Amino acid sequence: MSKKAWGGRFTKSTNHLVEEYTASIGFDYKLADEDIQGSIAHATMLATQGIITVEEMDLIIRGLKEIKKEIEEGQFEFSIALEDIHMNIEKRLIEKIGPVGGKLHTARSRNDQVALDMHLYLKKWVKQLGIRLAELIEGFIQKAEENIDVILPGYTHLQRAQPILFSHHLMAYVSMFLRDLERLQDSWKRIDLMPLGAGALAGTTFPIDRKQVADLLDFQGIYANSMDAVSDRDYIVEFLSHASLMMMHLSRLSEELILWSSQEFQFVELDDAFCTGSSIMPQKKNPDVAELVRGKTGRVYGHLISLLTTLKGLPLTYNKDMQEDKEGMFDTVQTLDGALALMKPMVETMKVNQEKMAKSVKEDFSNATDYADYLVTKGIPFRQAHEIVGKTVLYCIEQKKYLLDLTIEEYHAFSDQVEKDIYEKLQPEQVVNARSSYGGTAKESVFVQIEEAKTKLQDL
Ligand code: ARG
């Protein structure tokens, strides 16, 4: 005979393979804190509403607190036969305080209980991730300020395009991270919704007070429809999609760190503490952390697609398929948290090779656009100027020279409009600082970005 909490209508015990297959305790033990917190609020409300007595509430809450302690101290024995965290805790409560423990589940179903736990869990993590992200942004802004005079080539098609400030490059990531933070905050009102009181799907016959539970657990909103409350996983999908965007940004950054720290670029050197070696090649210092951030981005995308796919065919309301919402979400918060936590000190401690970067902008044609712009200021239409510069560059390549190596006579062979000031105009610092339009790479424009980013961060 079945000893399950739901065993009443069963005549056989569950096949052990079924138990193993359907149990979620192997991962939803992570919801223990939230489950207990939710149960304490629920019991408090039941007593306030006269559904249980205050003495019963006291017993239940004391029991729950003891269970919390047992779990924290590793004394709690999780059982697969009890399926999930909710049943494990309830069973233990009844063991500890007797049949009165069975009153806790009055006016509640595991369907709204698990929904509540997931909301509480995500609220906790979104807060934590927001703090991490804000810290990362601060670190980047500081690095940008410290390296305000460093110039390196900016790329398109991974071909040198125009020189830029290193701080401008960092501030591009700050812009992305600020959007990420904004997105997290926007999603808050949908995470901050309280589902308890939905019962299994249709509400409850008991005179509950959902507002009290919401207040006790610090929720701003309450689900308006009980069927939606137990079926909704939109907020998790939304979180996974925001997490995917964040990982995508971190992955692009990782890719750049990997390239920049290669022998080919040598733009930065990652600190020893953030690299690993090779078991066979003694000379190696590998950017494993950046590579793993790039690599782990895939699994976060996977969790998003996986949950969307799980949900797409589900009829209302709860279906066991929805148990699959957990592992992906747990893994995502962990993966993202780890990436954010490591990225900050890795970038803070990396050495910026100013000389190597400077050499790269001198030994290339990334000032060619500025030469064309120069000709435009002399009254030559841009298309014509483009042609003149293109021919000059071709000449330089044949002569193994750069634009700044040309004599004024050589310039004149292509255009008689060129004057001596061209040598000044084509210097990397000049080229960078000429781009002083709003959002441009000139030092003054980057300072504006830094100030605006600081303000934005404060306001978020
Ligand atoms: N472990 C379940 C889950 O995570 C809890 C809800 C179970 N509800 C039910 N009606 N079987 O989805």
Residues whose N, C-alpha, C, O or C-beta is under 5 A from the ligand:
A	BS01	LIG	S24 D84 R110 N111 V114 M322 Q323
